[in-house]
Every structure is written in C-alpha cells, then in structure tokens.
C-alpha cells in the first residue's frame, strides 16, 4: 500500500509547470515527493506513494480564502536530508523563533521545533504537518488555527516498560501543560514502521501494517480526536549511521519514516498528525557528549512530549464548530517562503515560484542535496547567507521595501558611466542580497 519510487523527468524550458510535470510522472497517489537531483538534461524525483488499495483521501471543502489581513511566512526544514540547521532535534528552534517575529504567523514543519522532552512553542508558530503544508501551499486548503485540539494517541504494542514511559509522558503534558488528551489506543499488533533510504541518500520510510495504524486512528477520530499523535518503535535503524548522526555527520534516519506516517494519517482523516519514536536511540558506547544539535533527543527517553505539545494548536484544514479557532489564513496571506538553498525542489517552493511569491534561499542551512535555484531555473529567488539575513529579507518584504534598495551598490536608473556611455545598471548586476 505504501511504496517508495524514483523517477527521471527531462529538464525543459522554465515556462512549464514543473509541479504538473512531476506529478504526471507518478504511478500511485503521492504522499510525499521532492526533486533530489537537478542536472542539465533531467531531474530526479523521489516519491512515497499510496497504491490503489489505499483508503480514499479525506475530501476537503473547496474554499477561497480572501486575504485575512495577517502576514504569513513559510519556513521549510525538510526532514531526512541532513539539514545542518533543523536536521537534528529542535535545533532550528532559535531560527524559527526569529523568523516568527517577522510575520503574524510562521508556518513550519513539526521537525523544525520537535526536541523530544524539550520544545518551546512560540504562539505565532503554526506547527503544520507536511501533507497539510503541501495542500496549503497549493491553495487547496486554508489553515484554521484552533484554540486547542483534542488529541488522540496511537501507541504501538510494546513491552510494559516502554508503555509505562509513554503513559508517563502523556500524563506529564496533561498535568503540567494542560494538553487535552481525549483518548488513546494501544494496537494489538505492531504497526511496523521502518527506516529506508532513497538513492539520493535521503531517508524515507515504510509501514508494514498500515491497516492497523488506520484502524486505531479511526477509533480515535470517532471518539472526538481532532489531532493524532502516533508513537512507534522505528525499525531497521542503521546503528553506525545513527551514531554518526549524533556526532553531527549524518542525517537523522528516523525523520523520513515519521513523515510517511503523518502524511498518511492526515491524507486519510483530514486532521493534523505527528509521529514520535517510542524509545529514542541511545546505543552509543560509554559516556558520550553528542553534537549539541542532537542532545535533546539523546537525553530524552521518548520523543513523544514535544509532539503532544506541538499538536495542541496544530492547524485544521477546515473550520470546525466544535473547536472554534483563533485565526484562519490562506495562501493569499503568504508573503515569503524560506528554505535551504540546496533543497528547493519541494512542492511549497515550486508553488511559490509559480505564484510569484519570493523564495528566500538560505545558504548556511546545508543539506545532502544540491537542488538550487539555478539548477531548477527558478525565478524570484533571493539568496541569503543565514537566517539572520533571511529575517531581514522577510521584514523588508512585509514593509514593502525593495531588497535592491537596501543593498549596495545601488544602481542609478537612466544614468550613464561617463567613461563608457554604458548605462550604470549594466555595470552592477544584482541577484544576491
């Protein structure tokens, strides 16, 4: 029912609709895709797809959201591709908090802020699962930000010690943070979550028994859950590579599998969802000080706490009278999309380029990919060095300031260089701010 595939499509002129070309190449219904390689003559696309045995996707009402008057920025931290900022355990938290100050709402992936027992959710950060983010970026769904969700928890069958850890975490977030856990289901059989890799080296995942996952989710939605947390034992984790991850040398092997689970749940039930490892990986020799970016995961037994706290205000894809909501935003509110400069082959970035929304490409957030603006022939991309610069760019866009006017040299329109007669603008080409 869930399969990972790879496709090659020809690189053709920039006038084409690249999203349509990518999706036309798919065989099954896509849960997740990205361009993993952009060569001079072709693009490589890696996908996770549902086969024709998959249950039908939840039908969402077609809505046109007029501008709300709020400004929205989207910050993309793709999982499983080794982002140097955000590819570990909540280590994009400071950059996310900074970007959140530049707009009324910052829409971002859960893994940008997930940090096991540690999470500092900012009130203006919209914790948005990837399938929802794709729909939002296409203008096919709005985001309704609730006052609070009612969370259902899917717990994979496990031994008593692991279950005790899970329920202690659940009870902690209820008692300390007031998170509303409406119900839980412990599955009778394993769900079978597995870590796998694409040819590019990016991590993805496989689900052995998706019917067990979906059956548990169906029970919780019927019980009133408006968001779904799922915690499983992720199998086939490569121990040596995971050790390298904690040394800061390798992508997180869990992230891709987590995305497959959450995408499938949101696709099928239309509610926000997120996955957490039941027991975090700790198989390192002796007493180890790990890379600071992964330390939150390493010192937390479970990954569940941050997911429960993040889902509390995760956005719905349609208005729900039973929840109420504190804000509703649509694609017409988005003023910028921020992403790693080497990972621009995602649907939200391509959709922004198609709309003419500025894309801010951050060079400092390196990844294992090399899919940049020039390789994809993307217009309207602003290249910056860091998230500090990205925040300034978003503020300028929000204020309506020309980015060229802030950089130097500033061309003088109509002026000529007295030595050559060449218009001054030709002497000072721009493109990177």
C-alpha positions as CSV (number, residue, x, y, z in Angstrom):
1,X,0.0,0.0,0.0
2,X,2.9,2.3,0.7
3,X,5.9,2.3,-1.8
4,X,8.9,4.5,-2.4
5,X,9.8,5.2,-6.1
6,X,12.2,7.3,-8.1
7,X,11.5,8.9,-11.5
8,X,13.5,10.9,-14.0
9,X,11.9,13.7,-16.0
10,X,13.5,15.8,-18.7
11,X,14.7,19.3,-17.9
12,X,12.8,21.6,-20.3
13,X,12.3,25.3,-20.6
14,X,11.3,27.3,-17.5
15,X,7.9,28.2,-18.8
16,X,6.5,24.8,-18.0
17,X,4.5,23.9,-14.8
18,X,7.1,21.8,-13.0
19,X,4.7,20.7,-10.4
20,X,2.4,19.3,-13.0
21,X,5.3,17.6,-14.8
22,X,6.5,15.9,-11.6
23,X,3.0,14.7,-10.6
24,X,2.2,13.4,-14.1
25,X,5.2,11.0,-13.8
26,X,3.8,9.4,-10.7
27,X,2.1,5.9,-10.8
28,X,0.4,5.9,-7.5
29,X,-1.2,8.6,-5.3
30,X,1.6,10.7,-3.8
31,X,2.0,11.1,-0.1
32,X,5.3,13.0,-0.4
33,X,7.8,13.9,-3.2
34,X,10.8,16.1,-3.8
35,X,13.3,16.7,-6.5
36,X,16.5,15.2,-5.3
37,X,18.8,16.0,-8.3
38,X,18.7,18.7,-10.9
39,X,21.0,18.0,-13.8
40,X,21.4,19.9,-17.1
41,X,19.2,17.4,-19.0
42,X,17.0,15.8,-16.4
43,X,15.6,16.0,-12.9
44,X,15.4,13.1,-10.4
45,X,12.2,12.9,-8.4
46,X,11.9,10.7,-5.3
47,X,8.4,9.8,-4.0
48,X,6.4,8.0,-1.4
49,X,3.1,6.8,-2.8
50,X,-0.1,5.0,-1.9
51,X,-1.1,2.1,-4.2
52,X,-4.6,1.7,-5.5
53,X,-5.5,-0.4,-2.3
54,X,-5.2,2.8,-0.2
55,X,-8.4,4.0,1.6
56,X,-9.9,7.2,0.0
57,X,-8.4,10.5,0.9
58,X,-10.5,12.8,3.1
59,X,-12.4,15.2,0.8
60,X,-11.9,18.8,1.9
61,X,-14.3,21.6,1.1
62,X,-13.0,23.8,-1.8
63,X,-12.5,27.2,-0.2
64,X,-11.2,30.5,-1.5
65,X,-9.7,32.4,1.4
66,X,-9.6,36.2,0.8
67,X,-6.6,37.9,2.4
68,X,-7.1,37.9,6.1
69,X,-5.0,41.0,6.8
70,X,-2.5,38.8,8.5
71,X,1.0,38.2,7.1
72,X,2.2,34.6,6.8
73,X,5.7,33.3,6.1
74,X,6.5,29.6,5.4
75,X,9.8,28.2,6.8
76,X,10.7,24.8,5.3
77,X,13.0,22.5,7.2
78,X,12.8,19.2,5.1
79,X,13.3,16.0,7.2
80,X,15.7,13.2,6.4
81,X,18.1,15.2,4.1
82,X,20.7,16.2,6.7
83,X,19.8,19.9,7.2
84,X,22.6,21.4,9.2
85,X,20.0,23.6,10.9
86,X,16.9,21.7,11.9
87,X,18.0,18.2,10.9
88,X,18.6,17.1,14.4
89,X,16.3,17.7,17.5
90,X,14.7,21.0,17.6
91,X,17.9,22.8,16.6
92,X,16.0,25.1,14.2
93,X,14.1,26.4,17.3
94,X,16.1,29.7,17.5
95,X,15.9,30.4,13.8
96,X,12.2,29.6,13.8
97,X,11.6,31.9,16.8
98,X,13.5,34.7,14.9
99,X,11.5,34.2,11.7
100,X,8.3,34.1,13.7
101,X,8.9,37.8,14.7
102,X,8.9,38.8,11.0
103,X,5.2,37.9,10.3
104,X,2.0,37.4,12.1
105,X,2.3,33.7,11.6
106,X,5.1,31.4,10.7
107,X,4.0,28.1,9.2
108,X,6.7,25.4,9.6
109,X,7.3,21.7,9.7
110,X,7.0,19.9,13.1
111,X,10.6,18.7,12.9
112,X,11.8,22.3,12.9
113,X,10.9,22.5,16.6
114,X,10.4,18.9,17.8
115,X,13.0,18.1,20.5
116,X,11.7,15.2,22.5
117,X,11.2,16.4,26.1
118,X,12.2,19.9,25.0
119,X,10.0,22.3,23.0
120,X,9.4,26.0,23.3
121,X,6.4,26.5,21.1
122,X,6.1,30.2,20.1
123,X,2.5,31.5,19.9
124,X,2.9,32.6,16.3
125,X,4.5,29.4,15.0
126,X,2.0,27.2,13.2
127,X,3.0,23.6,13.7
128,X,2.0,22.2,10.3
129,X,2.4,18.6,9.2
130,X,3.9,18.2,5.7
131,X,0.8,16.9,3.9
132,X,-1.2,19.9,5.2
133,X,1.6,22.2,4.3
134,X,1.6,21.0,0.7
135,X,-2.2,21.5,0.4
136,X,-1.9,25.0,1.9
137,X,0.9,25.9,-0.5
138,X,-1.1,24.8,-3.5
139,X,-4.1,27.0,-2.3
140,X,-6.2,23.8,-1.9
141,X,-6.8,24.3,1.8
142,X,-6.7,27.0,4.4
143,X,-5.2,26.7,7.9
144,X,-7.6,27.2,10.8
145,X,-5.6,27.7,13.9
146,X,-7.6,26.3,16.9
147,X,-7.6,27.4,20.4
148,X,-6.8,23.8,21.4
149,X,-7.1,20.4,19.7
150,X,-8.3,17.3,21.4
151,X,-5.5,14.8,20.8
152,X,-5.8,11.1,20.3
153,X,-2.7,9.0,20.8
154,X,-1.9,5.8,18.9
155,X,0.5,3.6,20.8
156,X,2.1,0.7,19.1
157,X,2.1,-2.6,21.0
158,X,5.2,-2.8,23.2
159,X,6.6,-4.3,26.4
160,X,5.4,-2.9,29.8
161,X,8.4,-0.7,30.4
162,X,8.0,1.1,27.1
163,X,4.3,1.5,27.6
164,X,5.0,2.9,31.1
165,X,7.3,5.5,29.6
166,X,4.6,6.5,27.1
167,X,1.9,7.0,29.7
168,X,4.2,8.9,32.0
169,X,4.9,11.3,29.2
170,X,1.2,11.6,28.3
171,X,0.3,12.3,31.9
172,X,3.1,14.8,32.3
173,X,1.8,17.0,29.4
174,X,-1.7,16.7,30.8
175,X,-0.7,17.7,34.3
176,X,2.0,20.3,33.5
177,X,0.9,21.9,30.2
178,X,-2.9,21.2,30.2
179,X,-2.8,19.4,26.9
180,X,-6.2,17.8,26.2
181,X,-5.7,14.0,25.5
182,X,-9.2,12.8,24.6
183,X,-8.3,9.0,24.3
184,X,-5.6,6.5,23.3
185,X,-5.4,3.2,21.6
186,X,-2.7,0.6,22.1
187,X,-2.6,-1.6,19.0
188,X,-3.0,-5.3,19.3
189,X,-0.3,-5.9,16.7
190,X,2.8,-4.0,15.6
191,X,2.4,-1.2,13.1
192,X,5.8,-2.0,11.6
193,X,7.5,1.4,10.9
194,X,10.8,1.0,9.1
195,X,13.6,3.4,8.1
196,X,14.6,3.2,4.5
197,X,16.6,5.4,2.1
198,X,16.2,6.8,-1.4
199,X,19.1,6.6,-3.9
200,X,20.0,10.2,-3.1
201,X,20.8,9.2,0.5
202,X,17.6,11.0,1.8
203,X,15.8,9.0,4.4
204,X,12.2,7.9,3.9
205,X,10.1,5.1,5.5
206,X,7.9,2.1,5.1
207,X,4.8,0.8,7.0
208,X,4.4,-2.9,7.3
209,X,0.8,-2.8,8.6
210,X,-0.9,0.5,7.6
211,X,-4.3,-1.0,8.2
212,X,-3.5,-1.3,11.9
213,X,-2.4,2.3,12.0
214,X,-5.6,3.5,10.2
215,X,-7.9,1.3,12.3
216,X,-6.5,2.9,15.5
217,X,-6.8,6.4,14.1
218,X,-10.4,5.7,13.0
219,X,-11.3,4.7,16.6
220,X,-9.8,7.9,18.0
221,X,-11.4,10.2,15.4
222,X,-14.8,8.6,16.3
223,X,-14.0,9.3,19.9
224,X,-13.6,13.0,19.2
225,X,-9.9,13.4,18.5
226,X,-9.1,16.4,16.3
227,X,-5.4,15.7,16.1
228,X,-3.5,12.4,16.1
229,X,-0.2,11.6,17.8
230,X,1.4,8.2,17.0
231,X,4.3,6.6,18.7
232,X,6.0,3.5,17.4
233,X,9.3,1.7,17.5
234,X,11.1,2.6,14.3
235,X,12.9,-0.5,12.9
236,X,15.9,-1.0,10.7
237,X,17.7,2.0,12.1
238,X,21.3,1.7,10.9
239,X,23.3,1.9,14.2
240,X,26.5,3.1,12.8
241,X,24.8,5.9,10.8
242,X,22.8,6.9,13.8
243,X,26.0,7.2,15.8
244,X,27.4,9.4,13.1
245,X,24.2,11.4,13.3
246,X,24.8,12.1,17.0
247,X,28.3,13.2,16.0
248,X,26.9,15.7,13.6
249,X,28.0,13.8,10.5
250,X,24.8,12.1,9.2
251,X,21.1,12.8,8.5
252,X,18.6,11.6,11.1
253,X,17.5,8.1,10.0
254,X,14.1,8.5,11.7
255,X,12.7,11.6,10.0
256,X,11.6,10.2,6.7
257,X,9.6,7.3,8.3
258,X,7.9,9.8,10.6
259,X,6.8,11.9,7.6
260,X,5.3,8.8,5.9
261,X,3.1,8.0,8.9
262,X,1.9,11.6,9.5
263,X,1.2,12.2,5.8
264,X,-0.9,9.0,5.6
265,X,-2.9,9.9,8.6
266,X,-3.6,13.5,7.5
267,X,-4.4,12.4,4.0
268,X,-7.0,9.8,5.2
269,X,-8.6,11.7,8.1
270,X,-8.0,15.4,7.4
271,X,-6.7,16.2,10.8
272,X,-3.1,17.2,11.9
273,X,-0.9,14.3,12.9
274,X,2.7,13.8,14.0
275,X,4.9,10.8,14.9
276,X,7.3,10.3,17.8
277,X,9.8,7.4,18.4
278,X,8.6,5.4,21.4
279,X,12.1,4.9,22.7
280,X,14.9,7.1,21.4
281,X,18.1,5.6,20.1
282,X,20.9,5.7,22.7
283,X,23.2,2.9,21.5
284,X,26.5,4.8,21.9
285,X,29.4,3.5,23.8
286,X,30.2,4.8,27.3
287,X,29.6,8.3,28.5
288,X,29.2,10.4,25.4
289,X,28.8,14.1,24.8
290,X,26.9,14.3,21.5
291,X,26.6,17.1,18.9
292,X,24.7,19.9,20.6
293,X,22.1,19.9,17.9
294,X,21.1,16.3,18.8
295,X,21.4,16.5,22.5
296,X,17.7,17.0,23.3
297,X,16.9,13.6,21.6
298,X,19.9,11.9,23.2
299,X,18.9,12.8,26.8
300,X,15.2,12.1,26.4
301,X,14.0,8.5,26.7
302,X,11.0,9.2,24.4
303,X,10.2,11.6,21.6
304,X,6.5,12.0,22.5
305,X,6.3,15.1,24.7
306,X,7.1,17.6,22.0
307,X,4.7,16.1,19.6
308,X,1.8,16.3,22.1
309,X,2.6,19.9,22.9
310,X,3.0,20.8,19.2
311,X,-0.3,19.2,18.2
312,X,-2.2,21.2,20.7
313,X,-2.5,24.2,18.4
314,X,-1.7,22.5,15.1
315,X,-3.9,23.9,12.3
316,X,-7.1,22.2,11.0
317,X,-7.8,22.1,7.2
318,X,-11.4,23.1,7.6
319,X,-13.4,25.2,10.1
320,X,-14.7,23.1,13.0
321,X,-17.6,24.5,15.1
322,X,-16.7,22.1,17.9
323,X,-13.2,23.7,18.3
324,X,-13.5,27.3,17.3
325,X,-10.3,28.9,16.0
326,X,-8.3,32.0,16.8
327,X,-7.2,32.7,13.2
328,X,-7.7,31.5,9.7
329,X,-5.1,32.1,6.9
330,X,-4.9,31.2,3.3
331,X,-2.3,31.2,0.5
332,X,-3.1,34.8,-0.3
333,X,-1.6,35.8,3.1
334,X,1.8,34.3,2.3
335,X,4.5,36.9,1.7
336,X,7.6,34.7,1.5
337,X,8.8,31.1,1.7
338,X,12.2,30.3,3.3
339,X,14.1,27.1,2.6
340,X,17.7,25.7,2.5
341,X,19.4,26.9,-0.7
342,X,20.3,23.4,-1.7
343,X,16.8,21.9,-1.2
344,X,14.5,24.0,-3.4
345,X,12.8,21.0,-5.2
346,X,9.8,20.8,-2.9
347,X,6.2,21.4,-3.7
348,X,5.9,24.6,-1.5
349,X,8.9,26.2,-3.1
350,X,7.8,25.4,-6.6
351,X,4.3,26.6,-5.9
352,X,5.6,29.8,-4.5
353,X,7.8,30.3,-7.6
354,X,4.7,29.7,-9.8
355,X,2.7,32.3,-7.9
356,X,5.5,34.8,-7.9
357,X,5.9,34.7,-4.1
358,X,9.5,35.5,-3.0
359,X,11.6,32.4,-2.1
360,X,14.4,33.1,0.3
361,X,17.2,30.5,-0.1
362,X,19.4,30.2,3.0
363,X,22.9,29.1,2.1
364,X,24.1,28.3,5.6
365,X,21.5,25.5,6.0
366,X,23.4,22.9,4.0
367,X,21.9,19.5,3.1
368,X,23.0,16.4,1.3
369,X,21.2,17.6,-1.8
370,X,22.3,20.1,-4.5
371,X,19.0,21.3,-5.9
372,X,19.3,25.0,-6.1
373,X,17.6,27.9,-7.9
374,X,19.9,27.9,-10.9
375,X,19.5,24.1,-11.4
376,X,15.7,24.4,-11.3
377,X,15.7,27.7,-13.3
378,X,13.6,29.3,-10.6
379,X,12.7,33.0,-10.8
380,X,12.2,35.3,-7.8
381,X,14.7,33.6,-5.5
382,X,16.5,35.7,-3.0
383,X,19.8,34.1,-1.9
384,X,21.0,35.0,1.6
385,X,23.8,33.6,3.7
386,X,22.0,33.0,7.1
387,X,18.7,33.0,8.9
388,X,19.7,36.4,10.3
389,X,19.7,37.7,6.7
390,X,16.5,35.8,5.9
391,X,14.7,37.5,8.8
392,X,15.8,40.9,7.4
393,X,14.6,40.0,3.9
394,X,11.1,38.9,5.2
395,X,10.8,42.2,7.2
396,X,11.7,44.2,4.2
397,X,9.1,42.3,2.1
398,X,6.5,42.8,4.8
399,X,7.3,46.5,4.9
400,X,7.1,46.8,1.1
401,X,10.8,47.7,0.7
402,X,12.7,46.9,-2.4
403,X,15.5,44.5,-1.4
404,X,17.8,46.1,-4.0
405,X,17.3,49.5,-2.2
406,X,18.9,48.0,0.9
407,X,21.9,46.5,-0.8
408,X,24.9,48.2,-2.3
409,X,25.9,49.2,-4.9
410,X,22.5,50.8,-5.8
411,X,22.1,51.3,-9.5
412,X,21.1,54.7,-10.8
413,X,18.4,54.2,-13.4
414,X,18.9,56.3,-16.5
415,X,22.5,57.3,-15.5
416,X,25.4,56.6,-17.8
417,X,29.0,55.8,-16.9
418,X,30.8,58.9,-18.3
419,X,33.8,56.8,-19.3
420,X,32.0,54.3,-21.5
421,X,28.5,55.6,-22.1
422,X,27.2,52.3,-20.7
423,X,24.0,52.6,-18.5
424,X,25.0,52.3,-14.9
425,X,22.6,49.4,-14.3
426,X,24.7,47.2,-16.6
427,X,27.8,47.8,-14.5
428,X,26.2,46.5,-11.3
429,X,24.2,43.3,-11.9
430,X,22.2,42.2,-8.9
431,X,20.7,38.9,-7.8
432,X,22.2,38.0,-4.4
433,X,21.3,40.3,-1.5
